[in-house]
Amino acid sequence: MTTKELLYVEDALGHEKYFQTKCNEAAGQLQDAELKACVEQMAQKHQQIFQSFYNLL
């Protein structure tokens, strides 16, 4: 893996972790159960994407 590719993966990891954190924060503040479940699914998806990028390393 080139240095540039590694930097891309590091950036992607950071972005996915940030998105996951923000989704979890938002879900914690939501009252609507259906919307909360949707945002929690988004958080899980970002966790899966994070894991996929992490596995590249």
PyMOL CGO cylinders between C-alpha atoms (Angstrom):
from pymol import cmd
from pymol.cgo import CYLINDER

trace = [
    CYLINDER, 0.00, 0.00, 0.00, 1.42, 3.38, -0.97, 0.3, 1, 1, 1, 1, 1, 1,
    CYLINDER, 1.42, 3.38, -0.97, 1.76, 6.26, 1.46, 0.3, 1, 1, 1, 1, 1, 1,
    CYLINDER, 1.76, 6.26, 1.46, -1.02, 8.12, -0.31, 0.3, 1, 1, 1, 1, 1, 1,
    CYLINDER, -1.02, 8.12, -0.31, -3.35, 5.13, -0.10, 0.3, 1, 1, 1, 1, 1, 1,
    CYLINDER, -3.35, 5.13, -0.10, -2.55, 4.68, 3.58, 0.3, 1, 1, 1, 1, 1, 1,
    CYLINDER, -2.55, 4.68, 3.58, -3.37, 8.35, 4.23, 0.3, 1, 1, 1, 1, 1, 1,
    CYLINDER, -3.37, 8.35, 4.23, -6.68, 7.89, 2.41, 0.3, 1, 1, 1, 1, 1, 1,
    CYLINDER, -6.68, 7.89, 2.41, -7.56, 4.89, 4.56, 0.3, 1, 1, 1, 1, 1, 1,
    CYLINDER, -7.56, 4.89, 4.56, -6.62, 6.80, 7.72, 0.3, 1, 1, 1, 1, 1, 1,
    CYLINDER, -6.62, 6.80, 7.72, -8.85, 9.70, 6.67, 0.3, 1, 1, 1, 1, 1, 1,
    CYLINDER, -8.85, 9.70, 6.67, -11.69, 7.32, 5.85, 0.3, 1, 1, 1, 1, 1, 1,
    CYLINDER, -11.69, 7.32, 5.85, -11.35, 5.64, 9.25, 0.3, 1, 1, 1, 1, 1, 1,
    CYLINDER, -11.35, 5.64, 9.25, -11.55, 9.01, 10.98, 0.3, 1, 1, 1, 1, 1, 1,
    CYLINDER, -11.55, 9.01, 10.98, -14.59, 10.08, 8.99, 0.3, 1, 1, 1, 1, 1, 1,
    CYLINDER, -14.59, 10.08, 8.99, -16.46, 6.84, 9.63, 0.3, 1, 1, 1, 1, 1, 1,
    CYLINDER, -16.46, 6.84, 9.63, -15.70, 6.98, 13.35, 0.3, 1, 1, 1, 1, 1, 1,
    CYLINDER, -15.70, 6.98, 13.35, -16.92, 10.59, 13.43, 0.3, 1, 1, 1, 1, 1, 1,
    CYLINDER, -16.92, 10.59, 13.43, -20.15, 9.72, 11.57, 0.3, 1, 1, 1, 1, 1, 1,
    CYLINDER, -20.15, 9.72, 11.57, -20.77, 6.80, 13.89, 0.3, 1, 1, 1, 1, 1, 1,
    CYLINDER, -20.77, 6.80, 13.89, -20.28, 8.98, 16.95, 0.3, 1, 1, 1, 1, 1, 1,
    CYLINDER, -20.28, 8.98, 16.95, -22.61, 11.68, 15.62, 0.3, 1, 1, 1, 1, 1, 1,
    CYLINDER, -22.61, 11.68, 15.62, -25.29, 9.14, 14.74, 0.3, 1, 1, 1, 1, 1, 1,
    CYLINDER, -25.29, 9.14, 14.74, -25.11, 7.63, 18.22, 0.3, 1, 1, 1, 1, 1, 1,
    CYLINDER, -25.11, 7.63, 18.22, -25.33, 11.10, 19.80, 0.3, 1, 1, 1, 1, 1, 1,
    CYLINDER, -25.33, 11.10, 19.80, -28.35, 11.97, 17.66, 0.3, 1, 1, 1, 1, 1, 1,
    CYLINDER, -28.35, 11.97, 17.66, -30.06, 8.66, 18.39, 0.3, 1, 1, 1, 1, 1, 1,
    CYLINDER, -30.06, 8.66, 18.39, -29.64, 9.30, 22.10, 0.3, 1, 1, 1, 1, 1, 1,
    CYLINDER, -29.64, 9.30, 22.10, -31.57, 12.55, 21.78, 0.3, 1, 1, 1, 1, 1, 1,
    CYLINDER, -31.57, 12.55, 21.78, -34.42, 11.33, 19.58, 0.3, 1, 1, 1, 1, 1, 1,
    CYLINDER, -34.42, 11.33, 19.58, -37.85, 10.60, 21.03, 0.3, 1, 1, 1, 1, 1, 1,
    CYLINDER, -37.85, 10.60, 21.03, -39.46, 9.10, 17.92, 0.3, 1, 1, 1, 1, 1, 1,
    CYLINDER, -39.46, 9.10, 17.92, -38.80, 5.35, 18.08, 0.3, 1, 1, 1, 1, 1, 1,
    CYLINDER, -38.80, 5.35, 18.08, -38.89, 4.81, 14.32, 0.3, 1, 1, 1, 1, 1, 1,
    CYLINDER, -38.89, 4.81, 14.32, -36.51, 7.68, 13.59, 0.3, 1, 1, 1, 1, 1, 1,
    CYLINDER, -36.51, 7.68, 13.59, -34.24, 6.59, 16.45, 0.3, 1, 1, 1, 1, 1, 1,
    CYLINDER, -34.24, 6.59, 16.45, -34.06, 3.06, 15.02, 0.3, 1, 1, 1, 1, 1, 1,
    CYLINDER, -34.06, 3.06, 15.02, -33.18, 4.48, 11.59, 0.3, 1, 1, 1, 1, 1, 1,
    CYLINDER, -33.18, 4.48, 11.59, -30.34, 6.59, 13.00, 0.3, 1, 1, 1, 1, 1, 1,
    CYLINDER, -30.34, 6.59, 13.00, -29.09, 3.63, 15.05, 0.3, 1, 1, 1, 1, 1, 1,
    CYLINDER, -29.09, 3.63, 15.05, -28.99, 1.58, 11.82, 0.3, 1, 1, 1, 1, 1, 1,
    CYLINDER, -28.99, 1.58, 11.82, -26.95, 4.35, 10.22, 0.3, 1, 1, 1, 1, 1, 1,
    CYLINDER, -26.95, 4.35, 10.22, -24.51, 4.19, 13.15, 0.3, 1, 1, 1, 1, 1, 1,
    CYLINDER, -24.51, 4.19, 13.15, -24.19, 0.43, 12.68, 0.3, 1, 1, 1, 1, 1, 1,
    CYLINDER, -24.19, 0.43, 12.68, -23.57, 0.88, 8.96, 0.3, 1, 1, 1, 1, 1, 1,
    CYLINDER, -23.57, 0.88, 8.96, -20.79, 3.37, 9.67, 0.3, 1, 1, 1, 1, 1, 1,
    CYLINDER, -20.79, 3.37, 9.67, -19.30, 0.87, 12.12, 0.3, 1, 1, 1, 1, 1, 1,
    CYLINDER, -19.30, 0.87, 12.12, -19.34, -1.79, 9.38, 0.3, 1, 1, 1, 1, 1, 1,
    CYLINDER, -19.34, -1.79, 9.38, -17.69, 0.58, 6.91, 0.3, 1, 1, 1, 1, 1, 1,
    CYLINDER, -17.69, 0.58, 6.91, -15.08, 1.49, 9.54, 0.3, 1, 1, 1, 1, 1, 1,
    CYLINDER, -15.08, 1.49, 9.54, -14.35, -2.19, 10.09, 0.3, 1, 1, 1, 1, 1, 1,
    CYLINDER, -14.35, -2.19, 10.09, -14.02, -2.78, 6.35, 0.3, 1, 1, 1, 1, 1, 1,
    CYLINDER, -14.02, -2.78, 6.35, -11.45, 0.00, 6.03, 0.3, 1, 1, 1, 1, 1, 1,
    CYLINDER, -11.45, 0.00, 6.03, -9.66, -1.19, 9.17, 0.3, 1, 1, 1, 1, 1, 1,
    CYLINDER, -9.66, -1.19, 9.17, -9.40, -4.69, 7.74, 0.3, 1, 1, 1, 1, 1, 1,
    CYLINDER, -9.40, -4.69, 7.74, -7.50, -3.25, 4.75, 0.3, 1, 1, 1, 1, 1, 1,
    CYLINDER, -7.50, -3.25, 4.75, -4.65, -2.49, 7.11, 0.3, 1, 1, 1, 1, 1, 1,
]
cmd.load_cgo(trace, "trace")
